[in-house]
Amino acid sequence: MDEEQCAKMRIDMTPIGIVRSPFQERFAAPRQPSLGGQTAARILLRKDLNLHQALTDLDGFSHIWILYWMHLNQGWNPTVMPPRGPKIRRGVLATRAPHRPNSIGLSAVRLTKISGLTLHIEGCDMLDGTPVLDIKPYLPYADAIPDADPGWTCILEENASGLTRP
């Protein structure tokens, strides 16, 4: 594939479920899942997709990644002003800003229970009704990179005494 083919390509995805959370409005939800504390929510998987077998062994994981569509987003800007740190515009791809070229969200949450096609989670930062695209187990050996460089956010880490990390 070349750049021209990539520019013409369209990707269709089918949600596998929806989030049921206490957050009804965008500004009510935490900015990051780790800031969601113990906010409980549920993911209701679609019955018509035969996902029962797909859940096999997921209950052995304490945390999972949720890929979702930020369905209420409208438009995006190439630069944004992050809510913490110096008032400097940053490239949107160097931030966790929700308004992005594609409205794909990614959250690591605690999996507390699976009941049939319902996943019970904690640490939710997703809005009620959010379409879920995929679920993957959080793997500490693969998903935590101890020597990762935090880029411009290193100034936030120096002042992060009140922040909760996963």
mmCIF file of the C-alpha atoms, coordinates in Angstrom:
data_MODEL
# 
_entry.id   MODEL 
# 
loop_
_atom_site.group_PDB 
_atom_site.id 
_atom_site.type_symbol 
_atom_site.label_atom_id 
_atom_site.label_alt_id 
_atom_site.label_comp_id 
_atom_site.label_asym_id 
_atom_site.label_entity_id 
_atom_site.label_seq_id 
_atom_site.pdbx_PDB_ins_code 
_atom_site.Cartn_x 
_atom_site.Cartn_y 
_atom_site.Cartn_z 
_atom_site.occupancy 
_atom_site.B_iso_or_equiv 
_atom_site.pdbx_formal_charge 
_atom_site.auth_seq_id 
_atom_site.auth_comp_id 
_atom_site.auth_asym_id 
_atom_site.auth_atom_id 
_atom_site.pdbx_PDB_model_num 
ATOM 1   C CA . MET A 1 1   ? 0.000   0.000   0.000  1.00 0.00 ? 1   MET A CA 1 
ATOM 2   C CA . ASP A 1 2   ? 1.230   3.491   -0.782 1.00 0.00 ? 2   ASP A CA 1 
ATOM 3   C CA . GLU A 1 3   ? 0.214   6.913   0.590  1.00 0.00 ? 3   GLU A CA 1 
ATOM 4   C CA . GLU A 1 4   ? -2.412  7.506   -2.103 1.00 0.00 ? 4   GLU A CA 1 
ATOM 5   C CA . GLN A 1 5   ? -4.052  4.137   -1.458 1.00 0.00 ? 5   GLN A CA 1 
ATOM 6   C CA . CYS A 1 6   ? -3.926  4.806   2.279  1.00 0.00 ? 6   CYS A CA 1 
ATOM 7   C CA . ALA A 1 7   ? -5.652  8.186   1.815  1.00 0.00 ? 7   ALA A CA 1 
ATOM 8   C CA . LYS A 1 8   ? -8.509  6.526   -0.108 1.00 0.00 ? 8   LYS A CA 1 
ATOM 9   C CA . MET A 1 9   ? -8.928  3.623   2.277  1.00 0.00 ? 9   MET A CA 1 
ATOM 10  C CA . ARG A 1 10  ? -11.987 3.427   4.510  1.00 0.00 ? 10  ARG A CA 1 
ATOM 11  C CA . ILE A 1 11  ? -12.166 1.159   7.538  1.00 0.00 ? 11  ILE A CA 1 
ATOM 12  C CA . ASP A 1 12  ? -15.480 -0.153  8.822  1.00 0.00 ? 12  ASP A CA 1 
ATOM 13  C CA . MET A 1 13  ? -15.709 -1.488  12.356 1.00 0.00 ? 13  MET A CA 1 
ATOM 14  C CA . THR A 1 14  ? -18.591 -3.125  14.155 1.00 0.00 ? 14  THR A CA 1 
ATOM 15  C CA . PRO A 1 15  ? -18.884 -2.428  17.879 1.00 0.00 ? 15  PRO A CA 1 
ATOM 16  C CA . ILE A 1 16  ? -18.823 -5.589  19.982 1.00 0.00 ? 16  ILE A CA 1 
ATOM 17  C CA . GLY A 1 17  ? -20.675 -3.966  22.871 1.00 0.00 ? 17  GLY A CA 1 
ATOM 18  C CA . ILE A 1 18  ? -21.456 -0.801  24.782 1.00 0.00 ? 18  ILE A CA 1 
ATOM 19  C CA . VAL A 1 19  ? -20.354 0.748   28.057 1.00 0.00 ? 19  VAL A CA 1 
ATOM 20  C CA . ARG A 1 20  ? -22.826 1.411   30.841 1.00 0.00 ? 20  ARG A CA 1 
ATOM 21  C CA . SER A 1 21  ? -21.283 3.982   33.175 1.00 0.00 ? 21  SER A CA 1 
ATOM 22  C CA . PRO A 1 22  ? -22.443 6.779   35.485 1.00 0.00 ? 22  PRO A CA 1 
ATOM 23  C CA . PHE A 1 23  ? -20.969 9.402   33.135 1.00 0.00 ? 23  PHE A CA 1 
ATOM 24  C CA . GLN A 1 24  ? -23.662 10.971  30.964 1.00 0.00 ? 24  GLN A CA 1 
ATOM 25  C CA . GLU A 1 25  ? -21.697 14.009  29.741 1.00 0.00 ? 25  GLU A CA 1 
ATOM 26  C CA . ARG A 1 26  ? -18.177 14.395  28.373 1.00 0.00 ? 26  ARG A CA 1 
ATOM 27  C CA . PHE A 1 27  ? -17.045 16.826  31.053 1.00 0.00 ? 27  PHE A CA 1 
ATOM 28  C CA . ALA A 1 28  ? -18.258 14.538  33.859 1.00 0.00 ? 28  ALA A CA 1 
ATOM 29  C CA . ALA A 1 29  ? -15.868 11.703  32.963 1.00 0.00 ? 29  ALA A CA 1 
ATOM 30  C CA . PRO A 1 30  ? -12.292 11.553  34.311 1.00 0.00 ? 30  PRO A CA 1 
ATOM 31  C CA . ARG A 1 31  ? -9.609  12.601  31.833 1.00 0.00 ? 31  ARG A CA 1 
ATOM 32  C CA . GLN A 1 32  ? -7.747  9.289   32.250 1.00 0.00 ? 32  GLN A CA 1 
ATOM 33  C CA . PRO A 1 33  ? -8.820  5.835   33.465 1.00 0.00 ? 33  PRO A CA 1 
ATOM 34  C CA . SER A 1 34  ? -6.298  5.967   36.329 1.00 0.00 ? 34  SER A CA 1 
ATOM 35  C CA . LEU A 1 35  ? -8.029  9.140   37.527 1.00 0.00 ? 35  LEU A CA 1 
ATOM 36  C CA . GLY A 1 36  ? -11.379 7.327   37.537 1.00 0.00 ? 36  GLY A CA 1 
ATOM 37  C CA . GLY A 1 37  ? -10.614 5.794   40.913 1.00 0.00 ? 37  GLY A CA 1 
ATOM 38  C CA . GLN A 1 38  ? -12.951 2.912   41.582 1.00 0.00 ? 38  GLN A CA 1 
ATOM 39  C CA . THR A 1 39  ? -15.762 4.131   39.346 1.00 0.00 ? 39  THR A CA 1 
ATOM 40  C CA . ALA A 1 40  ? -17.726 1.000   38.525 1.00 0.00 ? 40  ALA A CA 1 
ATOM 41  C CA . ALA A 1 41  ? -19.157 0.381   35.081 1.00 0.00 ? 41  ALA A CA 1 
ATOM 42  C CA . ARG A 1 42  ? -20.247 -2.490  32.880 1.00 0.00 ? 42  ARG A CA 1 
ATOM 43  C CA . ILE A 1 43  ? -19.513 -3.507  29.337 1.00 0.00 ? 43  ILE A CA 1 
ATOM 44  C CA . LEU A 1 44  ? -22.467 -5.236  27.715 1.00 0.00 ? 44  LEU A CA 1 
ATOM 45  C CA . LEU A 1 45  ? -21.298 -7.404  24.849 1.00 0.00 ? 45  LEU A CA 1 
ATOM 46  C CA . ARG A 1 46  ? -23.572 -8.035  21.888 1.00 0.00 ? 46  ARG A CA 1 
ATOM 47  C CA . LYS A 1 47  ? -25.470 -11.322 21.950 1.00 0.00 ? 47  LYS A CA 1 
ATOM 48  C CA . ASP A 1 48  ? -25.585 -11.649 18.153 1.00 0.00 ? 48  ASP A CA 1 
ATOM 49  C CA . LEU A 1 49  ? -21.787 -11.916 17.789 1.00 0.00 ? 49  LEU A CA 1 
ATOM 50  C CA . ASN A 1 50  ? -21.403 -15.228 19.667 1.00 0.00 ? 50  ASN A CA 1 
ATOM 51  C CA . LEU A 1 51  ? -18.744 -13.822 22.006 1.00 0.00 ? 51  LEU A CA 1 
ATOM 52  C CA . HIS A 1 52  ? -19.201 -16.358 24.831 1.00 0.00 ? 52  HIS A CA 1 
ATOM 53  C CA . GLN A 1 53  ? -16.201 -18.405 23.698 1.00 0.00 ? 53  GLN A CA 1 
ATOM 54  C CA . ALA A 1 54  ? -14.171 -15.257 23.028 1.00 0.00 ? 54  ALA A CA 1 
ATOM 55  C CA . LEU A 1 55  ? -14.346 -14.525 26.774 1.00 0.00 ? 55  LEU A CA 1 
ATOM 56  C CA . THR A 1 56  ? -12.769 -17.862 27.713 1.00 0.00 ? 56  THR A CA 1 
ATOM 57  C CA . ASP A 1 57  ? -9.878  -17.291 30.176 1.00 0.00 ? 57  ASP A CA 1 
ATOM 58  C CA . LEU A 1 58  ? -10.334 -13.503 30.321 1.00 0.00 ? 58  LEU A CA 1 
ATOM 59  C CA . ASP A 1 59  ? -11.537 -13.811 33.931 1.00 0.00 ? 59  ASP A CA 1 
ATOM 60  C CA . GLY A 1 60  ? -7.980  -14.677 34.997 1.00 0.00 ? 60  GLY A CA 1 
ATOM 61  C CA . PHE A 1 61  ? -6.752  -11.152 34.240 1.00 0.00 ? 61  PHE A CA 1 
ATOM 62  C CA . SER A 1 62  ? -7.015  -8.317  36.765 1.00 0.00 ? 62  SER A CA 1 
ATOM 63  C CA . HIS A 1 63  ? -6.868  -5.571  34.113 1.00 0.00 ? 63  HIS A CA 1 
ATOM 64  C CA . ILE A 1 64  ? -7.950  -5.242  30.496 1.00 0.00 ? 64  ILE A CA 1 
ATOM 65  C CA . TRP A 1 65  ? -7.544  -2.758  27.671 1.00 0.00 ? 65  TRP A CA 1 
ATOM 66  C CA . ILE A 1 66  ? -10.736 -1.352  26.180 1.00 0.00 ? 66  ILE A CA 1 
ATOM 67  C CA . LEU A 1 67  ? -10.602 0.072   22.654 1.00 0.00 ? 67  LEU A CA 1 
ATOM 68  C CA . TYR A 1 68  ? -13.641 2.204   22.001 1.00 0.00 ? 68  TYR A CA 1 
ATOM 69  C CA . TRP A 1 69  ? -15.142 4.852   19.751 1.00 0.00 ? 69  TRP A CA 1 
ATOM 70  C CA . MET A 1 70  ? -15.526 8.318   21.291 1.00 0.00 ? 70  MET A CA 1 
ATOM 71  C CA . HIS A 1 71  ? -18.945 8.697   19.698 1.00 0.00 ? 71  HIS A CA 1 
ATOM 72  C CA . LEU A 1 72  ? -19.715 12.226  20.906 1.00 0.00 ? 72  LEU A CA 1 
ATOM 73  C CA . ASN A 1 73  ? -16.545 13.831  19.535 1.00 0.00 ? 73  ASN A CA 1 
ATOM 74  C CA . GLN A 1 74  ? -16.979 16.325  16.740 1.00 0.00 ? 74  GLN A CA 1 
ATOM 75  C CA . GLY A 1 75  ? -13.959 17.499  14.804 1.00 0.00 ? 75  GLY A CA 1 
ATOM 76  C CA . TRP A 1 76  ? -10.344 17.792  15.883 1.00 0.00 ? 76  TRP A CA 1 
ATOM 77  C CA . ASN A 1 77  ? -7.414  20.213  15.849 1.00 0.00 ? 77  ASN A CA 1 
ATOM 78  C CA . PRO A 1 78  ? -3.771  19.406  15.104 1.00 0.00 ? 78  PRO A CA 1 
ATOM 79  C CA . THR A 1 79  ? -2.707  21.191  18.307 1.00 0.00 ? 79  THR A CA 1 
ATOM 80  C CA . VAL A 1 80  ? -4.330  21.250  21.739 1.00 0.00 ? 80  VAL A CA 1 
ATOM 81  C CA . MET A 1 81  ? -3.779  22.845  25.141 1.00 0.00 ? 81  MET A CA 1 
ATOM 82  C CA . PRO A 1 82  ? -3.342  20.017  27.694 1.00 0.00 ? 82  PRO A CA 1 
ATOM 83  C CA . PRO A 1 83  ? -5.218  20.637  30.968 1.00 0.00 ? 83  PRO A CA 1 
ATOM 84  C CA . ARG A 1 84  ? -2.109  20.255  33.159 1.00 0.00 ? 84  ARG A CA 1 
ATOM 85  C CA . GLY A 1 85  ? 1.301   21.807  32.874 1.00 0.00 ? 85  GLY A CA 1 
ATOM 86  C CA . PRO A 1 86  ? 2.387   25.034  31.205 1.00 0.00 ? 86  PRO A CA 1 
ATOM 87  C CA . LYS A 1 87  ? -0.119  26.683  28.881 1.00 0.00 ? 87  LYS A CA 1 
ATOM 88  C CA . ILE A 1 88  ? 1.634   25.566  25.710 1.00 0.00 ? 88  ILE A CA 1 
ATOM 89  C CA . ARG A 1 89  ? -0.099  24.144  22.641 1.00 0.00 ? 89  ARG A CA 1 
ATOM 90  C CA . ARG A 1 90  ? 1.059   20.604  21.878 1.00 0.00 ? 90  ARG A CA 1 
ATOM 91  C CA . GLY A 1 91  ? 0.605   18.367  18.854 1.00 0.00 ? 91  GLY A CA 1 
ATOM 92  C CA . VAL A 1 92  ? -2.543  16.299  19.411 1.00 0.00 ? 92  VAL A CA 1 
ATOM 93  C CA . LEU A 1 93  ? -0.615  13.081  18.700 1.00 0.00 ? 93  LEU A CA 1 
ATOM 94  C CA . ALA A 1 94  ? 1.748   13.957  21.582 1.00 0.00 ? 94  ALA A CA 1 
ATOM 95  C CA . THR A 1 95  ? -1.187  14.172  24.019 1.00 0.00 ? 95  THR A CA 1 
ATOM 96  C CA . ARG A 1 96  ? -4.065  12.096  25.336 1.00 0.00 ? 96  ARG A CA 1 
ATOM 97  C CA . ALA A 1 97  ? -6.609  14.660  24.097 1.00 0.00 ? 97  ALA A CA 1 
ATOM 98  C CA . PRO A 1 98  ? -9.893  13.023  23.057 1.00 0.00 ? 98  PRO A CA 1 
ATOM 99  C CA . HIS A 1 99  ? -10.394 15.097  19.884 1.00 0.00 ? 99  HIS A CA 1 
ATOM 100 C CA . ARG A 1 100 ? -8.176  13.240  17.423 1.00 0.00 ? 100 ARG A CA 1 
ATOM 101 C CA . PRO A 1 101 ? -8.048  12.493  13.678 1.00 0.00 ? 101 PRO A CA 1 
ATOM 102 C CA . ASN A 1 102 ? -9.862  9.228   14.490 1.00 0.00 ? 102 ASN A CA 1 
ATOM 103 C CA . SER A 1 103 ? -11.998 9.098   17.622 1.00 0.00 ? 103 SER A CA 1 
ATOM 104 C CA . ILE A 1 104 ? -10.480 5.887   18.957 1.00 0.00 ? 104 ILE A CA 1 
ATOM 105 C CA . GLY A 1 105 ? -10.103 5.658   22.725 1.00 0.00 ? 105 GLY A CA 1 
ATOM 106 C CA . LEU A 1 106 ? -7.945  3.292   24.770 1.00 0.00 ? 106 LEU A CA 1 
ATOM 107 C CA . SER A 1 107 ? -8.397  2.680   28.493 1.00 0.00 ? 107 SER A CA 1 
ATOM 108 C CA . ALA A 1 108 ? -6.820  0.223   30.921 1.00 0.00 ? 108 ALA A CA 1 
ATOM 109 C CA . VAL A 1 109 ? -9.406  -0.777  33.536 1.00 0.00 ? 109 VAL A CA 1 
ATOM 110 C CA . ARG A 1 110 ? -9.716  -3.286  36.365 1.00 0.00 ? 110 ARG A CA 1 
ATOM 111 C CA . LEU A 1 111 ? -11.819 -6.332  35.481 1.00 0.00 ? 111 LEU A CA 1 
ATOM 112 C CA . THR A 1 112 ? -13.763 -7.295  38.602 1.00 0.00 ? 112 THR A CA 1 
ATOM 113 C CA . LYS A 1 113 ? -16.185 -9.903  37.268 1.00 0.00 ? 113 LYS A CA 1 
ATOM 114 C CA . ILE A 1 114 ? -17.638 -11.481 34.149 1.00 0.00 ? 114 ILE A CA 1 
ATOM 115 C CA . SER A 1 115 ? -21.315 -12.464 34.196 1.00 0.00 ? 115 SER A CA 1 
ATOM 116 C CA . GLY A 1 116 ? -22.338 -14.015 30.895 1.00 0.00 ? 116 GLY A CA 1 
ATOM 117 C CA . LEU A 1 117 ? -21.737 -11.297 28.311 1.00 0.00 ? 117 LEU A CA 1 
ATOM 118 C CA . THR A 1 118 ? -21.371 -8.547  30.927 1.00 0.00 ? 118 THR A CA 1 
ATOM 119 C CA . LEU A 1 119 ? -17.925 -7.398  32.039 1.00 0.00 ? 119 LEU A CA 1 
ATOM 120 C CA . HIS A 1 120 ? -17.835 -5.519  35.350 1.00 0.00 ? 120 HIS A CA 1 
ATOM 121 C CA . ILE A 1 121 ? -15.008 -3.001  35.473 1.00 0.00 ? 121 ILE A CA 1 
ATOM 122 C CA . GLU A 1 122 ? -13.533 -0.313  37.747 1.00 0.00 ? 122 GLU A CA 1 
ATOM 123 C CA . GLY A 1 123 ? -11.551 2.801   36.892 1.00 0.00 ? 123 GLY A CA 1 
ATOM 124 C CA . CYS A 1 124 ? -13.908 3.769   34.090 1.00 0.00 ? 124 CYS A CA 1 
ATOM 125 C CA . ASP A 1 125 ? -13.389 7.005   32.146 1.00 0.00 ? 125 ASP A CA 1 
ATOM 126 C CA . MET A 1 126 ? -15.872 6.201   29.353 1.00 0.00 ? 126 MET A CA 1 
ATOM 127 C CA . LEU A 1 127 ? -19.277 7.739   28.807 1.00 0.00 ? 127 LEU A CA 1 
ATOM 128 C CA . ASP A 1 128 ? -22.493 5.789   29.112 1.00 0.00 ? 128 ASP A CA 1 
ATOM 129 C CA . GLY A 1 129 ? -23.354 4.341   25.697 1.00 0.00 ? 129 GLY A CA 1 
ATOM 130 C CA . THR A 1 130 ? -19.765 4.328   24.411 1.00 0.00 ? 130 THR A CA 1 
ATOM 131 C CA . PRO A 1 131 ? -19.342 1.730   21.624 1.00 0.00 ? 131 PRO A CA 1 
ATOM 132 C CA . VAL A 1 132 ? -16.667 -0.877  22.450 1.00 0.00 ? 132 VAL A CA 1 
ATOM 133 C CA . LEU A 1 133 ? -14.494 -1.960  19.503 1.00 0.00 ? 133 LEU A CA 1 
ATOM 134 C CA . ASP A 1 134 ? -12.236 -4.533  21.161 1.00 0.00 ? 134 ASP A CA 1 
ATOM 135 C CA . ILE A 1 135 ? -10.992 -5.898  24.476 1.00 0.00 ? 135 ILE A CA 1 
ATOM 136 C CA . LYS A 1 136 ? -7.489  -7.179  25.187 1.00 0.00 ? 136 LYS A CA 1 
ATOM 137 C CA . PRO A 1 137 ? -5.825  -8.423  28.366 1.00 0.00 ? 137 PRO A CA 1 
ATOM 138 C CA . TYR A 1 138 ? -3.364  -6.089  30.083 1.00 0.00 ? 138 TYR A CA 1 
ATOM 139 C CA . LEU A 1 139 ? -0.011  -7.888  30.136 1.00 0.00 ? 139 LEU A CA 1 
ATOM 140 C CA . PRO A 1 140 ? 2.470   -6.377  32.626 1.00 0.00 ? 140 PRO A CA 1 
ATOM 141 C CA . TYR A 1 141 ? 5.486   -7.842  30.816 1.00 0.00 ? 141 TYR A CA 1 
ATOM 142 C CA . ALA A 1 142 ? 4.412   -6.328  27.485 1.00 0.00 ? 142 ALA A CA 1 
ATOM 143 C CA . ASP A 1 143 ? 2.402   -3.245  28.445 1.00 0.00 ? 143 ASP A CA 1 
ATOM 144 C CA . ALA A 1 144 ? 4.655   -1.642  31.074 1.00 0.00 ? 144 ALA A CA 1 
ATOM 145 C CA . ILE A 1 145 ? 7.927   -0.220  29.763 1.00 0.00 ? 145 ILE A CA 1 
ATOM 146 C CA . PRO A 1 146 ? 10.051  0.791   32.781 1.00 0.00 ? 146 PRO A CA 1 
ATOM 147 C CA . ASP A 1 147 ? 12.588  2.895   30.869 1.00 0.00 ? 147 ASP A CA 1 
ATOM 148 C CA . ALA A 1 148 ? 10.067  4.665   28.602 1.00 0.00 ? 148 ALA A CA 1 
ATOM 149 C CA . ASP A 1 149 ? 10.738  8.370   28.073 1.00 0.00 ? 149 ASP A CA 1 
ATOM 150 C CA . PRO A 1 150 ? 7.650   10.420  29.037 1.00 0.00 ? 150 PRO A CA 1 
ATOM 151 C CA . GLY A 1 151 ? 8.495   13.213  26.570 1.00 0.00 ? 151 GLY A CA 1 
ATOM 152 C CA . TRP A 1 152 ? 7.152   16.643  27.464 1.00 0.00 ? 152 TRP A CA 1 
ATOM 153 C CA . THR A 1 153 ? 5.031   15.139  30.282 1.00 0.00 ? 153 THR A CA 1 
ATOM 154 C CA . CYS A 1 154 ? 8.137   14.727  32.466 1.00 0.00 ? 154 CYS A CA 1 
ATOM 155 C CA . ILE A 1 155 ? 7.314   18.185  33.846 1.00 0.00 ? 155 ILE A CA 1 
ATOM 156 C CA . LEU A 1 156 ? 3.961   16.790  35.002 1.00 0.00 ? 156 LEU A CA 1 
ATOM 157 C CA . GLU A 1 157 ? 5.501   13.751  36.667 1.00 0.00 ? 157 GLU A CA 1 
ATOM 158 C CA . GLU A 1 158 ? 7.684   16.004  38.808 1.00 0.00 ? 158 GLU A CA 1 
ATOM 159 C CA . ASN A 1 159 ? 4.507   17.640  40.161 1.00 0.00 ? 159 ASN A CA 1 
ATOM 160 C CA . ALA A 1 160 ? 2.228   14.578  40.170 1.00 0.00 ? 160 ALA A CA 1 
ATOM 161 C CA . SER A 1 161 ? 2.014   14.044  43.916 1.00 0.00 ? 161 SER A CA 1 
ATOM 162 C CA . GLY A 1 162 ? -1.792  14.011  43.860 1.00 0.00 ? 162 GLY A CA 1 
ATOM 163 C CA . LEU A 1 163 ? -2.239  11.760  40.829 1.00 0.00 ? 163 LEU A CA 1 
ATOM 164 C CA . THR A 1 164 ? -3.159  8.095   41.002 1.00 0.00 ? 164 THR A CA 1 
ATOM 165 C CA . ARG A 1 165 ? -1.331  5.779   38.636 1.00 0.00 ? 165 ARG A CA 1 
ATOM 166 C CA . PRO A 1 166 ? -2.450  2.303   37.528 1.00 0.00 ? 166 PRO A CA 1 
# 
